[in-house]
Amino acid sequence: MTTATIKKKRQLSERAKRVKKELINQGMTQRELAAKVGMNENYLTAMLAGSKSGKKYWAKIERI
């Protein structure tokens, strides 16, 4: 018999929630935002999920 692994969902930070809401308001995808900022879309996803800090990108993201 195997044991099921349960993954805990990470809570989005307030910053990530604001970014996601703004993407919806502007009708923009994460892919489009990543391209505008000049970063990899997978890295943006990791930043929003909280697994990457993205220190050098937050200021650019918040200006868009």
HELIX and SHEET records of a PDB file:
HELIX    1   1 GLU A   14  GLN A   26  1                                  13    
HELIX    2   2 GLN A   30  VAL A   37  1                                   8    
HELIX    3   3 GLU A   41  ALA A   49  1                                   9    
HELIX    4   4 TRP A   58  ARG A   63  1                                   6    
END                                                                             
